[in-house]
């Protein structure tokens, strides 16, 4: 955000002109809170909001006696809702009572929109109210002296100048609060580093710091908002449990990594007699409040601690539910904790939900992705940054949403995980793969994604290997061979032909693009293991070679090797 400036040409002492002084920020159009319409003033904007969307912002502000910063928080809160769900204003009426927590949460002082001019124009409402009150007093017009054109213009310029000064003061106050907030966060971080690394030098301290960082990252609202708003994820769990009421009725359920408690509440609604929700993050405080607010505290018990260390108030459970999946399925290594819970607490014949997962590999051609994410480093404002490009390609697997029309090959199943029988060691895997090119294409990258399946019984077999390795999609539609469409199964995909999820897909950019024809094959091997430096991260080794259709030869001699990290 730039600060207002002026030059000598801004004020002409001979003709009293201000034409050259333009406050770019105050002139920036202001976006409506609920739609894409823009306005030049806050007053006209809020008049539109009242008429078009039924929300009287000035009245709410006056009735609830909201100060400037609470008004800012309200604006940013609405903008955040609109950004995450553009249809929210259309499907429900928005209202504020004054008791909402966000009105006093400094997190909402951070602008949701970059250069949101509306935040600095809120005092226009005060000025307008003042003018209205003044003009409505009895006899006010009779007592107001008549101004000639020059005096009226001068007064207008004076009010404009005062508006600019007030806007700058507000802007400065916001920046000061942001600086203070960042300073407090830095001091807290510095003290944490001192405690963890200087006061307790050694590996145990390092492991504790890494563990605390991981669990503390799940204490904030934003990450849970992102996951809850992922309808593929959340409704996938809900639909399975609600469709399996006979399975859950009267059972004891363990929720590993419960977060806000949403899965536990689904289980309780599905008929579970008792649900034990476990999380090692401070989010458990909010989870308990959520459970109590919905009248489920008689069924759900929230416990804080590591599943590897705590004792449950029961000897065993009938069902374990957990949303443990990370990028490329195994990033963050939370499945290891679910397997510990399985071995410690699941009764014989018990069920894990989800019950199985599958990792796939395919090939993509995506010129736009390459231009924006990889080749960008070839010309950065006229400079080359090859080291950045090399880092992007060689060291880092990327996580992004790739459109289905970028896929130019069949898929290959590279990992099939039965959650009832697998072990932590088996989660490091190696697999051979073959994908067949479906159209003439330039292959820029291999693409990884995963599917998960929920079954009514852990013993119910999933789809056959033949079905899993068959063409996954036809004409962009998921076929009936999808694993969650098998009898007794539920589930979802994170693949490029499905609805995008917060897991997105994992892109393994090839150091050199492959020019391939329809019917050609890309063969190779894929090795995935936990990182030696951080077990929540992944080290990946890829070996691959191109086999032209109908051409004989020892193409393995042209095999290429590439290393990636998912961090």
N, C-alpha and C positions, 0 to 999 in steps of 0.2 A: 504494500500500500504506500503510495507516494505521498509526500507532504506538500501542501499548497506552496507555490512559489510565485513571485511576481518580478517583473523587470521594470526598468525606468519607463518603458513604453506603456506599462499597465495603467498609469495614472497621468493624464495629460493636465498639467496645471493651468493651461491656457483655456481649454474648453471643457474642463471638468468631465472628461469622457472616461468610462471604465470598460470600453468595448474590448480592450485587449486582455483583460483579466478574465480568464475562463477557468473555472474550477471543474476539471475533467471528471472528478469523482462525483461531485454533486450533480453533474449533468448526465451521468451514466443511467440508462433506463433501469427502473426497478421492476423486478419480476414479481408477479402475483404470488401469494403464498400457496395457492391451490392449483394454478394453471400456468400456462406459458405466456400469458398476456403481460406486457410491460407498460410502465407508466413513468412520467417525469416527476411526479411528486407523490409523497406518502399519502397525502389527503385524498387524491383521486384514486390511488391504489386501494386504500381501505374502503372508500365508497364502493368501488367495484367488488371487493371481497364481500361486503355486506349484501349487495344486491344480487350478485351472481352465485355466491356460495353460502349465504346465510350466516356469516360469522361477523359480528360487529366488534371489531378489534378495539376502537376507541372506547366503546361502552364497557367492554370487558376490562380494559385497562383502568378506566375510571372507577367502575363498581368495585373491583378488587384492590384498588389503590396500589397498582403495580408501579414500582419505580422504573427508572430507565433501564437498569440492568436486568430486572425481571422481565421487562418488555422485550429486551434483546433475547433472553433465554426462550421466551415464548415464540418469537419469530424463528429462531434456530431449531426449536423443537418441531414446529410445524414443517419447516423446510426439510428436516431429517425424515419425518414421516412421509412427506410427498416424494422425496428422493428415493426412498426404499420401496414405496408403493404408490405410483402415480394415480391409482384409482381410489385411494382411500377416501378422498373428499367426496367422491361421487357415490360411494356405497354406504357411507355413514356420516351422520352429523357430528361435527367436531365441537366440543365445549370444554370450558375450563372452570373449575370451582375455586381455585386459589389454594387448594391443599396439595396440589401435585408436587412431587419431589423435584421435578426438573426446574421449577421456578427458582430454586435456591442451589442448583447444581452448576458449579462454574464450568463444567464440561460444555455446557450449552452457551458459554460466552464465545466459544470458537466458531467463527462463521462456517456454515455448511456450504454456502456458495462463495466462491472466490470474488473478492471486491463487491460484497453485497452492500450497495449504497443505501438500501432501506434501513440498515442498522444505524447509520449515522444521520438519518433523517427523521428518526422517531420524534424528536422534539418539535417537528413541524406540527404535530398534533397539539402540543402544549400551546404553541403560538396561535394556532387556529382557535383553540378553546378560549384563549385570552381575548382575542379579537371579538369572538361571538358574545362573550359575557359583557365586554365593554360596550358593544354596540346595542345590547339589549336593555341596558339600564335606562330608566325613565329620564327623558330630557337629555340623553347623551349627545344626540345630534345637535341640539341647540347650544350645548356648551362647547362643542368642538369647533374651533375657529376654522374658517375657510382658508384653504391653502392654495396659493397660486401654483401654476404648473411647475415652476422651478423648485419650490419648496416641497411639493409632493414627490418630485423625482428624487430630491435629495434624501427625503425620509425613506423612500423606497430603497435607495442605495444603502442607506444606513441599516435598514432591516436586513438587506441581503448580506451586508458585511457581518452583522451580528449572527446571522444564521451560519455563515462560514466559520466564524470564530467558535461558536458553540459546537459545530460539527467537529472541528479540529480538537477541541477540548475533550469531547467524548471519545474521539479516536485515540487521543493520547492516553486517556484513562484506561481504555481497553488494552492498549499495548502495554501499559504499566502493569495491569493485572496479569496479562499473559507472561510478561517477563518474571513477575513474582512467582507465578505458578511453575514456570520452567525452572526457576532457581530453587524452589522448594523440592521439585522432583529430582534435580541434580544433587542437592544436599542429601536427600534420602538415599539415592543410588550410591553416592560416595560413602556414606556410612555403612551401607550394605556390603560394598566391596571391602571396606576396612575390616568389618567384622568377619567376613568370610575368608579373605585371602591374607590378611596381615595378622589378625589376632589368632587365627587358627590355621596356620600354614600346614598343608599336607593334603593327600588325596581325599580323605573323608570330607574335609571342608569343601573341596572342589566339587565333589559329587553332590553334597547337600545344596551348594549354591545353584548348580545346574537343575537339581530337582525342584528347588523353591521357585526358580525362574519359570520352569515349565508349568507348575501348578498355579502360580500367581497370575500367569498370563490368562488363565481361565476365570479370574475373579472379576473381570470387568464386563460391563453390560454389552459392549459392542460385539464381542465375539459370539455371545449367545444370541443376540439379535440377528446376526448374520445366519447362524445355524437354524434358528427357529423360522426365519423367513424363507429358508430353503424348503419349499413345499415338497419337492421330490423326496428329500430326506425325512422330514417330520411326518408327512402324511403316509410315507411308506411304512414307518413304524406303527403309526396310529391304525392304519387300515388293517395291518396284520393282526394287531391285538384285538381290535373290535370285531374282526371276522372270526376270531378264535376264542370267543367268550366261554365256550364249553371247556376249552383247554386251560384257561386262566381261572375259572370259577373255583373258589376255595383254596387256591394254591398260594404258596409262599414264593415271592419273587424277589430277586436281588438285582438292583440297578447299579451297575459299575460305572462310575464317572457320571453321576446323575445331573450335574449342572444345575439348571433352574428347576429340575424335578418334573419336567414335562413327560418323560417316558414313564416315570413312576405313577404319575396321575393317570396316564392312559391305562396302565396296568390295573390300577385301582378301579377305574371306570369299567374295565373289562371283566371285573368280578374277583380279582385277587383278594384273598382273605387277609394277607399281610404283605407289605412291600417294604424292603429295607433299601434305602437310597444312600449310596456311599460316594463321597467325593473328598479329595484332599485339598481343595481350594476353598477360599473364603466365600465362594458362591453358595456354600451350604447355608449361610445365614439367610440369604434371600430365598433359597429353596424351602427352608422351613416356613418362612413367611408365606410363600406361594401355596404351600400345602395347607397351612392353617386357614388362609383366606378362602380356599375352596372347600373347606370343611372336610378335608381328607386326613387330618392329623391323627384320627383314630385308626387309620389303616396304614399310613406311611410313616416310617421312622427314618429320619435323616441322620446319618452318622458321618462325622468327619474323620478322615484318616486314610492311610495307604492300605489298599486291599491286601497287600502282602503282609501287613503287620497287625491289622485290627482283628478283634474277635467279634463275631456277630451275636446278637441276642437269641439266635437259633442254632441248632446243630447243623442243619442242612437246608437247602432251598430246592424248589422244584423247577424253577425257571430262572435263567440269568438273561437279562436284557442289557444291552450296552451299545451306545453309538461311539465306537472306538476308531472308526476309519479315518485315516489321514490321506494326504496327497499320495497318489499312486498306491493307495490302500494302506501301505505299511509304514509310511512316514509318521513319526512320533512314537512308534513302537508301543502303542497302548494295547494292542491285542495281547501282548505278553502278560499284561496285568489281568486281562479277562481269562486267560488260560490258567493263571494262578488261582483266580476265583473259582474257576471250574473244578480244578483239582482239590481245592480246599473245602468247597461248600456245596457243589452240585450233587444232589442225590442220584443214585444209580437210576438210569433211564430218564434222567432229567434232560431239559432242552435249553439250548442257547439260541438267542434271537439277536442278530441273524444266525443262521445255522451253517452257512457256507458262503465263500466268496471266490471270485474268479478275476484274474488279471489278464488283459489282452494287449496285443501289440498289432498295429497296422501301420500303413504308410500314408503320408500326406504330401500334396503339392499346395503351397499357400504363399503366393507372391506377396500378398499384403503383409502377412506376418513377417516374412523375411525382410521386407523393406523397412518395416517399423521397428522390429526387434533385433535384427542381426546386421543387415547392411547399413543401418543408420550410422554405425561407427565408421563407415568409409568416408563420410563427409559430414563432420560436425561443425557447422558454421565455417566451412572452408578448410577445416583441419582433419587429418586422419588420426584415428585412435584404434590402431590395429590390436593393441594389447587388450583393450576392452572387448573387442570382438572375439579375440581368442579366448578370453575368460568366459564370455557368454556361450561360445560353442563347445569348448572342451570341458570346462570345469563345472558348469551349472546346467542341470536339466531345468527346463522352464515349466511353469504352471500357468496355463492360459485356456481360455475357451476357444476351441477351434470349430468352425462351422462344418456341418456334415458334408457339404459339397467339396471340401478340401480332401476328403478321403479318396484315395485312388487305388486301394488294394483290399483284398480280403483280410480278415483278422486271424490272428493265431493265439490260441490259449497258451500262456506261458506259466501260469500258476493256478492250481485248483486247491483250495484250502477247506478241508472239513473241520469246522471249529470244534467238533466233538472229539476228534482224535489227534489233531495236529499238536506239535510241540513247538516251544520257542526256537529250538535249533532248526526245525524245518522251515521257519520263516525266512531264513537265508536260503535262497534257491538258485538253481541253474537250469536253463531250459533251452532246447533247440527250437527253432521256429522257421516256418516258411510262410510267406505271404505272396499271393498271386496278384499281379498288377491288373486292374480292371479296365484301364484306358491308357492311351498314350499319355505319358506324363513326365514331368521333371520332379523326381522325389527329393524334397528338401529335408524331410525329417521322418523319423519313426514316432508314432504316437502311442502312449500307454494310457489305459483307463481300466476301471474295474466295475464289476456287477456284484451285487449281494443278493442272497436268497434267504427267505424265511420259510421254514417247513413246520408242519404240525407235529412232527416227531424227528428227533435227531437221526433216527434210523432210516427215514424215508430217503431213497436215493434221488439224486439230482438228475439232470439231463445226461445223456450219453456223451462220451468224448466226441463221437461223430457229430452230434448236434452242436456241441459247444464249439467245435472247430469249423463248422460250416459257415457259409456267408451269413453274417449276422443280420444284415439288413437288405431289404429289397425296396427300391424306389424311395429310399429315405424313411420307410416305415419299419418299425420293429416287427419281426415276424413272430409267428406262433412258436418258433423254436426257442425263443427267449426263455431263460430258465425259470423266471417268475411266472410264466404262463403255463407251467406244467401243473397237473392236478395236485392240489394240496399245497401249492407254493405261492409265496408272495415275494416281492423284491423290487429292485430298481436298477437302472444303469446310470453310469456317469459318462457314457460314451458320447461322441460328437453328434450322433443322430438322435439322441434323447434330449429331454428338457435340460438346459444347463443347470448345474448344481454348484455349490460353493467349493466342491473339490475340483471342478473344471477337468482338464486333461493334462497329462505330462508330456512335454515335447522334448524329444531327443534330436536336436539338430545335427545333421550329418556334416562333417567338415567339407565334403565336396558333394554337390548334388548328383543324383543318378538320373541319366536320361534313359527312360524305359518305355517299352512298347506293351500294348495289351497282351496278356498271356505270359509275359516275363515273370520271373520269380526273384524275390529277395530272400536269401536263406542266411541263417547265422545262429549265433548262440547269445543268450542273455543271462547275465549273472547279477544277482541283487543280494546285497548283504548289509547289515548294520554297519555304520561308520565306526572305525576303530577309535576315533577321537570323541564322538558323541553318538551313543547308541540310538538316539532318537532320529538321527539323520541316516541317509542311505548312500552307499557307494555302489555304482553300477558299472559293469564292464560289458561292452557291446562288441561283438565280432560279426561281420556281415560281408556278403558278396552277392554280385548280380549274376543271374543265370538267364540269358536270352531264350525265348521260346524256340524250341526245335533246333537249337544249336548245340552240337556236341563239343565237349572240351572239359578240361580240368579247371573249372572256374574257381575252385577253392584256393588255387595259387594266388588269386587276386584278393584274397580276404583282407579286410581292413579292420583295425581295432580302434576303439574309442572309449575313453573313460568319462564318467559323469558323476556329479554329486547332486543329491537333492537335499538342500539345506534350508 
